[in-house]
Amino acid sequence: MTRNLTLSVALATLMPASAALLCAQQDHRKWSDYGGGPDSSHFTSLTQIAPSNVNQLEVAWTYPTRDSNSYLFNPIVVDKTMYVLARNYSLVALDAETGREIWIHENLTGISNRGIAYWESKDRADRRLIFALNDYMQEIDARTGKSILTFGDRGVVDLREGLDRDPKLISRIETNTPGRVFENLIVMGAATGENYYASPGDIRAFNVITGKMEWIFHTVPRPGEEFYETWPKDAWQYVGGINNWGEMTIDEKRGIAYVPTGSPTYDYYGADRAGDNLFANCLIALDARTGKRLWHYQAVHHDLWDYDLTAAPQLITVRHEGKMVDAVAESSKQGFLYVFDRVTGKPLWPIEERTVPLSNMPGEQISPTQPFPSAPPPFARQKMTAEDIDPYILTPGERATWKDRIASARNEGLFTPPGLDESLSIPGGRGGSNWGTGAADYGKGMVFLTTQDWPTLYKLSLSDPLAAKPARGAAPGANVFQQTCQACHTLEPSGGGPPPLGGINARFTATQFATLVHSGRGEMPAFQDLDDASITGLYSWLSTAGGVRGNTPGAAAAAPAGPVVASGGAPGGQPRQRTGPRYTPLGGPPYPANVRAPAVRYYTDWGLFPDKPYIISPPWSSLVAYDLNKGTIKWKVPLGEDSKAAAQGGKNTGEFDAQHHGIIVTATGLIFVAASDGKLRAYDENTGKVLWTKALPAGSEGIPSMYEVNGREYLVVPASSTPTTGGGHLAPGETPVAPDVKRGYVVFALPRRK
């Protein structure tokens, strides 16, 4: 069997399209869809804001979120209306020229928080906003904000149905990244969770008008389907993951959806899934109308490192071997950029299968080789030694301890497998490229990425280190926090990263919090092993922990100026409640009766050591420019600045935890990036030089947007991470651009002409 067989006979049905046609299919003067449009380029053809005048940008208006939530939402703009997420997870329609509220659709806790999809009929009489909410897909009228109750079953489509599993046993399926609209379809991925017996990650398309599922692509093949032999018999009945929880891209002219997929579950131990595990860790080209596979490429065989493909594929046109080639480029967590002919799937540069270290885990059947692109070069660090320990932040004693720990870990390169002893992985499961981090100047063949290095140490064990266990003398909630949450979350704001949990009742009711913990969201896994008493105790303790005392949800929000058109999702203001068991215990069934479960299961804590994140020397994050006409890195510069390292004399460090910083590329040669250090920067596309910097009221994660109204261009930036004034991001004497806004959306424009 050819490991990365790509070409399908279905290609015969595709008509070639020129680069000129590609450029014509999407209006890059608008930002009416997530990431700027179906090609995910984050590119704008607007020309008013240029290197010569970028330093004249001023705040046109702001919109405070009026809560303490961190929103990663990419605003979209249709005509003169902007749609944002704010006010305790409400969708808000704003006048894109002034920020005036038009309508508010309240109480959407659980909504896809990275963005929403937009569809309109050809005559524009019907305009819809499409989103997922707690495993249900919904639509609202883009002009009125009212739920569309003719969609699905009384306004909702249950995303747990149609997956050949008992819906009652599917604890999590909603994705926080919106699907892609193509014609009258919305193509959807899924966020399945990371545990054993996670939900299936099949790719599906639904009718925008009726909510009917029109096609499904099985990411774990069924009997009789291609590549069924890359799994154990009947694996589709119990294996989860292999999902598109990140982004996808559509070539509208050709009708091709490019879908990157994640790893199978369990992420770090695969004794129950022997084989290469197609279509995990793949870039898959699907016919967007039918779901038929056109070609695929698998970037990791039998993944044991959580090396999901999550970033949006970038559609570009390059000069290669004397010809103009329409290509697609996919960046990865492991720091590789893979470049393929968009139609055939053939790599533009050879990709070599190289021998990698073998596993010493009982029952594990690791792949003996993995793919390594010969070009372009990696954009992230793929090795680390004890000599690379950070010279900043750590105390001398900590530095010595970490040097010993790194020196004693198994460390045999990029694909060193996890085992019973510690093993090192870099860039790491949260390193490299992630959702929202790619962009392209497609006509020039340029691709831009934000990336970070986050080394991890894995150590497998028979007990789950993330499962809560009672400790003597500790408050029940404090103990659960320490055992389950502290690996990623702090209690109080500390700058970037996952949101702090202190005062949790200001953001969630007890019921909403329990649903979130059991189901997971985005990159947060579903903690299905926690019982109701543990979650209740955790919620109670977090409500007053860390010196932060919350109010009831919604109490912090000022009364809306715009009309509240709905108090929740459809129908009756809330999605229907689930029935049956909410979670499945990790230690037992349900594997189907005809499937032999593994004799033992191994676990890891993901090895992120967030209490001491600065293990490797800087720069911790970078902005990278690729010239794919040549297959080279044109330039690479640190992304942002770390205030702790700067206080110790560190320069050009990049910021830590730069995982989700979106890029905007302009036709005038600017690159805009907002970071968690509370700064918005404009870079020169040709050199990477910083041309302009502004301090935001808070750190920023997610994707900014650019648009035009009445001849004036605007740049809107989400800024709702840790408030800048509390994060130590401001230089002496520096003030934020909007001192009266602690968290919100900041909109910039050039001064009005007099």
ZIQUI-V904596 format. One record per backbone hydrogen bond with DSSP energy under -0.5 kcal/mol. CO is the residue of the C=O (numbers start at 1). NH is the residue of the N-H. Records with the same first field share a line. If there is no record, write none. Layout:
CO->NH ; NH
This chain:
2->5
8->11
9->12
10->13
11->14
18->22
19->23
20->24
21->25
22->25 ; 26
26->28
27->30
28->45 ; 46
31->77
33->36
34->37
35->42
37->40
38->250
39->315
41->440
42->665
44->667
46->667
48->50
50->53 ; 54
53->56
54->57
58->749
61->747
63->745
65->87
69->71
73->75
76->83
77->31
78->81
80->96
81->78
82->94
83->76
84->92
86->90
89->108
90->86
91->105
92->84 ; 94
93->102 ; 103
94->82 ; 96
95->98 ; 99
100->95
102->563
103->93
104->106 ; 565 ; 566
105->91
108->111
110->134
113->72
114->74
116->34
117->130
119->128
121->124
125->127
126->121
127->142
128->119
129->140
130->117
131->138
132->112
133->136
135->159
136->133
137->157
138->131
139->148
140->129
141->145
146->141
147->149
148->151
151->155
152->154
153->156
156->153
157->137 ; 159
158->161
160->163
165->167
166->169
167->170
169->171
173->191
176->114
180->187
182->185
184->208
185->182
186->188 ; 206
187->180
188->204
190->192
192->199
194->267
195->198
199->241
203->217
204->188
205->214 ; 215
206->186
207->211
210->152
212->207 ; 214
215->205
216->218
217->203 ; 219
219->221
222->225
225->228
227->230
228->231
230->277
232->235
234->237
235->238 ; 239
240->265
241->201
243->245 ; 262
244->190
247->260
249->258
250->252
251->255 ; 256
255->288
256->251 ; 258
257->259 ; 286
258->249 ; 260
259->284
261->309
262->281
263->242
265->240
267->306
270->273
276->302
277->280
278->221
279->282
281->299 ; 300
282->261 ; 284
283->297
284->259 ; 286
285->294 ; 295
286->257 ; 288
287->290 ; 291
292->287
294->8
295->285
297->283 ; 299
306->308
308->310 ; 333
310->247
313->315
314->316 ; 329
316->327
318->320 ; 325
320->323
323->320 ; 325
325->318 ; 327
326->342
327->316
328->340
329->314
330->338
332->335 ; 433
335->379 ; 380
336->332 ; 338
338->330
339->348 ; 349
340->328
341->345
346->341
350->374
352->354 ; 372
354->370
361->364
365->275
368->356
370->354
372->352
385->388
386->389
388->617
392->394
395->399
396->400
397->401
398->402
399->403
400->404
401->405
402->406
403->407
404->408
405->409
406->409
410->424
413->416
419->460
421->419
422->410
423->458
425->456
427->454
428->431
432->452
434->437
436->663
437->450
439->448
440->442
441->444 ; 445 ; 446
442->317 ; 445
445->628
446->441
447->626
448->439
449->624
451->622
452->432 ; 454
456->425 ; 458
458->423
461->603
463->465
464->467
471->474
475->479
476->480
477->481
478->482
479->483
480->484 ; 485
481->485 ; 486
485->488 ; 489
490->501
491->502
501->504
503->506
504->507 ; 508
506->554
509->513
510->514
511->515
512->516
513->517
514->518
515->519
516->520
517->527
521->524
523->525
524->521
525->527
526->528
527->530
531->535
532->536
533->537
534->538
535->539
536->540
537->541
538->542
539->543
541->544 ; 545
542->503 ; 504
543->550
544->547
545->548
547->549
548->503 ; 550
552->555
554->557
563->104 ; 565
566->106
569->573
571->574
573->569
585->588
592->595
595->597
603->461
605->608
607->457
609->612
610->613
613->615
615->390
620->453
621->639
622->451
623->637
624->449
625->634 ; 635
626->447 ; 628
627->630 ; 631 ; 632
631->376
632->627 ; 634
635->625
637->623
638->640
639->655
640->654
641->643
642->646
643->647
644->648
645->648 ; 650
646->649
653->619 ; 620 ; 621
657->659
660->662 ; 702
662->674
664->672
665->44
666->669
668->51
669->685
670->666
671->683
672->664
673->681
675->678 ; 700
678->696
679->675
680->694
681->673
682->691 ; 692
683->671 ; 685
684->687 ; 688
689->684 ; 691
692->682
694->680 ; 696
695->737
697->724 ; 725
699->721
702->662
705->716
707->714
709->712
712->709
714->707
715->748
716->705
717->746
719->744
722->699
723->726 ; 727
724->727 ; 728 ; 729
731->734
736->739
738->741
740->742
743->65 ; 66
744->719
745->63
746->717 ; 748
747->60 ; 61
748->715
749->58
